[in-house]
Amino acid sequence: MERLSATPLVVMTLAVAAAHAEERSMDTEHHGVRLVPVAEDLEQPWGVAVLPGELYVISERSGQLQVVHDGERQQVEGLPDTQVEGQAGLLDVAASPDYPDTGWLYFTYASGDDDATATALARGRLAGDQLVDVEELFEQNRRSEPGPHAGSRLAWLKDDTLLMSVGDRSDPERAQDTQDHAGSILRLDPQGLAPEDNPLLEEAGFLPEIFSWGHRHVLGLAVDDERGNVWAVEARSNGHDEVLLIQPGANHGAADEDDDPELLEQGASSGFFNEDDIVEPAHRFTGEVSPSGLALIEGEHYPEWEGDLLVGGLESEQLYRLEVDGDNQVAGVEELLDESVGPVRDVRQGPDGRVYVLAGDENGTLYRLEPET
């Protein structure tokens, strides 16, 4: 099959976005930065893939995929049928590591019907205003009532395997069921299969795709290639939202104080794990944050933030910098936004080294975080 060129030329016939968001400056502890609007008037934005050449692919949970270049945007047709309800719909989007050669875009979405849905993974290639060569690669193994806690986030590991989070579908028991993909982070190869070196591949009682489990609703993933770390953020029903340093093959404990207090005890009695084996979070937020979006900062643009994490807040409508020390401990938290930009949906560092912040609901905006010179 002929591979398509991954250049900005695919979007040169775009329509101009209608709204206008304000540029704003912020004084942070180490850097002066500006939030610069890149794309505006987005409908329920969820995820963004930043491609070479200042090309942005933005998923809207309401079911649309938008491509933006040079302040202009175009809606892409050809997506698979997507069920939009509650927290489900078109979810995350990520370019493959070899995107310049293959043109593959990976995305997650709610597959199913009005009665039951599952979080699925697919890929396709951009060709003008069409997504072509679309392939569904994976679907979680159990469908359920549409809407709650579908997930999902995507992140590539250094070995070109793909992490994919799946929410617990508002059922904490499912996150403790190792024969259920719900409430887990999965590790897949580019074809959507379980790699042969997955941590639980040969363990009895575990689905082979599971990379970590015991999760409630992971809406942020970031990979530290240099240290080999995987970071995640997820909301907890007791208000103590968490930052997690993921341990492959481990239970990260989906049960909260407000959930069934006997849930973990019952799960441990199955023999698959001990309560003492549950991984503690690297950090717990105070107050209602509902973290969504996560970026690990590297490169020259924000030198004083090197190795730190940037986290968005859905409920708090805030952007946080988490200082990470040499022992992978969160040593401090800084709130960056002087005023709200709306619910922060996604935070990514692009191939240009700059941070991108996707925020808002019915009238969302993609911002670039520019260092002040």
C-alpha positions as CSV (number, residue, x, y, z in Angstrom):
1,M,0.0,0.0,0.0
2,E,1.3,3.4,-0.9
3,R,2.1,5.6,2.1
4,L,0.7,9.1,2.3
5,S,2.9,12.1,2.8
6,A,2.5,13.5,6.3
7,T,2.9,17.2,5.5
8,P,0.8,20.3,6.2
9,L,-0.3,20.3,2.5
10,V,-3.2,18.0,3.5
11,V,-5.0,21.0,5.1
12,M,-4.4,23.9,2.8
13,T,-8.1,24.3,2.0
14,L,-9.2,25.0,5.6
15,A,-12.1,27.2,6.9
16,V,-11.1,30.0,9.3
17,A,-12.2,29.5,12.9
18,A,-14.8,32.0,14.0
19,A,-14.1,32.8,17.7
20,H,-11.2,34.7,19.1
21,A,-9.5,33.8,22.4
22,E,-7.3,36.2,24.3
23,E,-3.5,35.9,24.6
24,R,-2.4,36.2,28.2
25,S,0.8,36.5,30.1
26,M,1.6,34.7,33.3
27,D,4.4,35.1,35.9
28,T,5.4,31.8,37.2
29,E,8.0,30.9,39.8
30,H,10.8,30.3,37.2
31,H,9.5,31.4,33.8
32,G,7.4,34.2,32.3
33,V,5.1,32.5,29.8
34,R,2.3,33.4,27.5
35,L,-0.8,31.4,26.6
36,V,-1.2,32.0,22.8
37,P,-4.4,30.7,21.1
38,V,-3.7,28.3,18.3
39,A,-7.2,26.9,17.5
40,E,-10.6,28.2,18.7
41,D,-14.3,27.6,18.8
42,L,-13.8,23.8,19.4
43,E,-16.8,21.7,20.5
44,Q,-16.1,19.6,23.6
45,P,-12.4,19.2,22.8
46,W,-10.7,16.1,24.3
47,G,-7.3,15.4,23.0
48,V,-4.6,16.9,20.7
49,A,-1.8,15.4,18.6
50,V,0.9,17.9,17.7
51,L,2.5,17.0,14.4
52,P,5.6,18.3,12.7
53,G,5.1,21.5,10.7
54,E,2.7,23.1,13.2
55,L,-0.1,20.7,12.2
56,Y,-2.6,19.9,15.0
57,V,-5.2,17.1,15.1
58,I,-7.8,17.7,17.7
59,S,-10.5,15.2,18.8
60,E,-13.9,16.5,20.0
61,R,-15.8,14.2,22.3
62,S,-18.9,15.1,20.4
63,G,-17.6,13.0,17.5
64,Q,-15.5,15.3,15.2
65,L,-11.9,15.2,14.3
66,Q,-10.4,18.7,13.4
67,V,-7.1,19.4,11.6
68,V,-5.6,22.8,12.2
69,H,-2.8,24.5,10.4
70,D,-1.8,28.2,10.3
71,G,-4.9,29.3,12.2
72,E,-7.3,27.5,9.8
73,R,-9.1,24.3,10.4
74,Q,-10.9,21.5,8.6
75,Q,-13.2,18.7,9.8
76,V,-12.1,15.3,8.9
77,E,-14.6,12.7,7.6
78,G,-14.3,8.9,7.7
79,L,-14.3,8.1,11.4
80,P,-15.9,4.9,12.5
81,D,-19.4,5.1,14.2
82,T,-19.0,6.7,17.6
83,Q,-21.5,6.6,20.5
84,V,-21.6,9.9,22.2
85,E,-23.1,10.0,25.7
86,G,-21.9,11.3,29.1
87,Q,-18.1,10.9,29.3
88,A,-17.9,8.8,26.2
89,G,-17.5,9.7,22.5
90,L,-14.4,10.4,20.4
91,L,-11.6,10.4,22.9
92,D,-7.8,10.7,22.6
93,V,-5.7,11.0,19.4
94,A,-1.9,10.3,19.0
95,A,0.4,10.2,16.0
96,S,2.5,7.0,15.6
97,P,6.3,7.4,16.3
98,D,6.9,6.8,12.6
99,Y,4.2,9.2,11.5
100,P,6.4,11.0,8.9
101,D,6.9,7.7,7.1
102,T,3.5,6.0,7.7
103,G,1.0,8.7,8.4
104,W,-0.7,6.6,11.0
105,L,-3.0,8.4,13.5
106,Y,-4.3,6.4,16.5
107,F,-7.4,7.3,18.3
108,T,-9.8,6.0,20.9
109,Y,-13.6,6.2,21.0
110,A,-16.8,4.6,22.3
111,S,-17.8,1.7,20.1
112,G,-21.3,0.2,20.3
113,D,-24.9,1.2,20.4
114,D,-27.4,2.9,22.6
115,D,-27.6,-0.1,24.9
116,A,-23.9,-0.8,25.5
117,T,-20.5,0.5,24.6
118,A,-16.8,-0.3,24.9
119,T,-13.7,1.8,24.6
120,A,-12.0,1.0,21.3
121,L,-8.7,1.8,19.5
122,A,-8.4,2.5,15.8
123,R,-6.0,4.0,13.4
124,G,-6.2,5.8,10.0
125,R,-4.3,8.1,7.7
126,L,-5.1,11.7,6.7
127,A,-5.8,12.3,3.0
128,G,-7.2,15.8,2.5
129,D,-10.4,16.0,4.5
130,Q,-10.8,12.3,4.8
131,L,-9.4,9.6,7.2
132,V,-8.6,6.6,5.0
133,D,-7.3,3.0,5.6
134,V,-9.2,3.0,8.9
135,E,-8.7,-0.1,11.0
136,E,-10.2,-1.0,14.4
137,L,-7.3,-2.5,16.3
138,F,-8.7,-3.2,19.8
139,E,-11.9,-3.1,21.8
140,Q,-12.1,-3.7,25.6
141,N,-13.5,-7.2,26.3
142,R,-16.8,-6.2,28.0
143,R,-19.4,-3.7,26.9
144,S,-21.5,-1.9,29.4
145,E,-24.0,1.0,29.8
146,P,-22.9,4.0,27.7
147,G,-21.4,7.1,29.2
148,P,-19.4,7.0,32.4
149,H,-15.7,6.6,32.8
150,A,-14.8,5.4,29.3
151,G,-11.3,6.9,29.4
152,S,-9.1,7.3,27.5
153,R,-5.5,8.4,27.0
154,L,-2.7,7.2,24.7
155,A,1.0,7.4,25.1
156,W,3.9,5.8,23.2
157,L,6.7,4.0,25.0
158,K,10.3,4.2,23.7
159,D,10.0,0.7,22.2
160,D,7.1,1.8,20.0
161,T,4.5,0.0,22.0
162,L,1.3,2.0,22.9
163,L,-0.2,2.6,26.3
164,M,-4.0,3.0,26.4
165,S,-6.0,3.8,29.5
166,V,-9.6,2.5,30.0
167,G,-11.8,3.8,32.8
168,D,-13.6,1.6,35.3
169,R,-17.0,2.5,33.8
170,S,-18.1,3.7,37.2
171,D,-17.8,0.3,38.7
172,P,-14.8,-0.1,41.0
173,E,-15.2,-3.8,41.2
174,R,-14.3,-4.0,37.5
175,A,-10.9,-2.3,38.2
176,Q,-10.1,-5.2,40.6
177,D,-11.1,-7.9,38.1
178,T,-8.1,-8.9,36.1
179,Q,-10.2,-10.6,33.5
180,D,-11.8,-7.2,32.6
181,H,-10.0,-4.4,30.7
182,A,-12.0,-1.8,32.6
183,G,-10.0,0.2,35.2
184,S,-6.6,-0.6,33.6
185,I,-3.8,0.8,31.5
186,L,-3.1,-1.5,28.6
187,R,0.1,-2.0,26.6
188,L,-0.4,-2.9,22.9
189,D,1.8,-3.2,19.8
190,P,1.1,-1.0,16.8
191,Q,-1.4,-3.7,15.5
192,G,-3.4,-3.6,18.8
193,L,-2.1,-6.9,20.2
194,A,-0.4,-7.7,23.5
195,P,3.4,-7.6,23.1
196,E,5.2,-10.8,24.1
197,D,7.0,-9.1,27.0
198,N,3.9,-7.6,28.7
199,P,4.3,-8.0,32.5
200,L,1.3,-10.2,33.0
201,L,1.2,-12.1,29.6
202,E,1.9,-15.5,31.1
203,E,0.2,-15.0,34.5
204,A,-2.9,-17.1,35.1
205,G,-6.0,-15.0,35.7
206,F,-4.8,-11.9,33.9
207,L,-5.7,-10.5,30.5
208,P,-2.5,-10.3,28.4
209,E,-2.9,-6.7,27.5
210,I,-2.9,-5.4,31.1
211,F,0.1,-3.2,31.9
212,S,-1.3,-1.9,35.3
213,W,-4.7,-2.2,37.0
214,G,-6.8,-0.9,39.8
215,H,-7.4,2.4,38.1
216,R,-10.6,4.5,38.3
217,H,-10.3,7.0,35.4
218,V,-6.9,7.8,34.0
219,L,-7.1,10.9,31.9
220,G,-3.4,11.7,31.7
221,L,-0.4,9.7,30.6
222,A,3.2,10.8,30.1
223,V,6.4,8.8,29.4
224,D,9.9,9.7,30.6
225,D,12.1,7.9,28.1
226,E,15.3,8.8,29.8
227,R,14.4,7.3,33.2
228,G,11.9,4.7,31.9
229,N,9.1,6.1,33.9
230,V,5.4,6.1,33.1
231,W,3.3,8.8,34.9
232,A,-0.5,9.0,35.1
233,V,-3.1,11.1,36.7
234,E,-6.6,10.1,37.7
235,A,-9.6,11.4,39.6
236,R,-10.8,9.8,42.8
237,S,-14.3,9.9,44.2
238,N,-13.1,11.0,47.6
239,G,-11.6,14.2,46.3
240,H,-8.0,13.0,46.8
241,D,-7.0,13.0,43.1
242,E,-3.8,11.3,42.3
243,V,-0.5,11.4,40.4
244,L,0.8,7.9,39.9
245,L,4.2,6.5,39.0
246,I,3.1,3.4,37.2
247,Q,4.6,0.1,38.2
248,P,4.2,-2.5,35.4
249,G,2.1,-5.4,36.4
250,A,0.9,-3.8,39.6
251,N,-2.4,-3.0,41.3
252,H,-2.8,0.7,41.8
253,G,-5.9,0.4,44.0
254,A,-9.2,1.7,42.5
255,A,-11.2,1.5,45.7
256,D,-11.7,4.8,47.5
257,E,-12.9,5.6,51.0
258,D,-16.3,6.4,49.5
259,D,-16.5,3.1,47.6
260,D,-17.1,-0.3,49.1
261,P,-14.5,-0.6,51.9
262,E,-14.5,-4.3,51.6
263,L,-13.7,-4.3,47.8
264,L,-9.9,-4.6,48.1
265,E,-10.2,-7.2,50.9
266,Q,-12.5,-9.3,48.7
267,G,-10.1,-8.9,45.7
268,A,-7.1,-10.0,47.8
269,S,-9.0,-13.1,48.9
270,S,-9.0,-14.2,45.3
271,G,-5.3,-14.9,45.6
272,F,-4.2,-12.6,42.7
273,F,-2.7,-9.9,45.0
274,N,-2.2,-8.8,48.5
275,E,-3.4,-5.5,49.9
276,D,0.2,-4.7,50.8
277,D,1.1,-4.9,47.1
278,I,-1.1,-2.0,46.1
279,V,1.1,0.9,44.7
280,E,0.7,4.2,46.6
281,P,0.4,7.4,44.6
282,A,3.4,9.7,44.1
283,H,1.2,12.6,45.0
284,R,-2.4,13.4,46.2
285,F,-4.0,16.7,45.4
286,T,-6.0,18.6,47.9
287,G,-9.4,19.9,46.9
288,E,-11.4,19.1,43.8
289,V,-9.1,19.0,40.8
290,S,-10.3,16.2,38.5
291,P,-6.9,16.0,36.7
292,S,-6.9,15.6,32.9
293,G,-3.9,15.9,30.6
294,L,-0.3,15.4,31.6
295,A,3.0,16.4,30.1
296,L,6.6,15.7,31.1
297,I,8.7,18.7,30.4
298,E,12.0,18.3,28.5
299,G,14.1,20.5,26.3
300,E,15.4,24.0,26.0
301,H,12.2,26.1,26.1
302,Y,11.5,25.7,29.8
303,P,14.9,25.0,31.3
304,E,13.9,25.4,35.0
305,W,11.0,23.0,34.5
306,E,13.1,20.1,33.1
307,G,11.8,16.8,34.4
308,D,8.7,18.4,36.0
309,L,5.1,17.5,35.2
310,L,2.3,19.8,34.0
311,V,-1.2,18.7,34.9
312,G,-4.6,20.1,33.9
313,G,-7.7,20.3,36.0
314,L,-11.2,19.8,34.7
315,E,-13.0,20.9,37.8
316,S,-10.4,23.3,39.1
317,E,-9.9,24.9,35.7
318,Q,-6.2,25.2,36.6
319,L,-2.8,24.2,35.2
320,Y,-0.4,22.8,37.7
321,R,3.4,22.4,37.7
322,L,4.6,19.5,39.8
323,E,8.3,19.6,40.7
324,V,9.8,16.1,40.5
325,D,13.0,15.5,42.3
326,G,15.8,12.9,41.5
327,D,14.0,10.2,43.5
328,N,10.8,10.6,41.5
329,Q,9.1,12.3,44.4
330,V,6.8,15.3,44.0
331,A,8.6,18.0,45.9
332,G,6.2,20.9,45.2
333,V,3.1,22.1,43.4
334,E,2.7,25.5,41.6
335,E,-0.6,26.8,40.2
336,L,0.1,28.5,36.9
337,L,-3.1,30.2,35.7
338,D,-4.0,33.6,37.0
339,E,-7.5,33.2,35.6
340,S,-9.5,30.4,34.3
341,V,-9.4,29.3,30.6
342,G,-12.2,26.7,31.3
343,P,-11.8,23.0,32.1
344,V,-8.3,21.9,31.1
345,R,-8.8,18.8,28.9
346,D,-5.3,17.9,27.7
347,V,-1.7,19.0,28.2
348,R,1.0,17.9,25.7
349,Q,4.5,18.8,24.7
350,G,4.9,18.9,21.0
351,P,7.8,17.9,18.7
352,D,8.7,21.6,18.7
353,G,9.4,21.3,22.5
354,R,6.5,23.7,23.4
355,V,3.6,22.8,25.7
356,Y,0.1,22.8,24.3
357,V,-3.0,23.2,26.6
358,L,-6.5,22.2,25.4
359,A,-9.2,23.8,27.4
360,G,-12.9,24.6,27.4
361,D,-16.2,22.8,26.7
362,E,-18.7,24.0,24.1
363,N,-16.3,26.8,23.0
364,G,-12.9,25.3,23.5
365,T,-9.4,26.6,22.6
366,L,-6.0,25.1,22.0
367,Y,-3.2,27.2,23.5
368,R,0.5,27.1,23.1
369,L,2.6,28.0,26.1
370,E,5.2,30.4,24.9
371,P,8.2,31.3,27.0
372,E,8.6,35.1,27.4
373,T,11.8,36.4,25.9
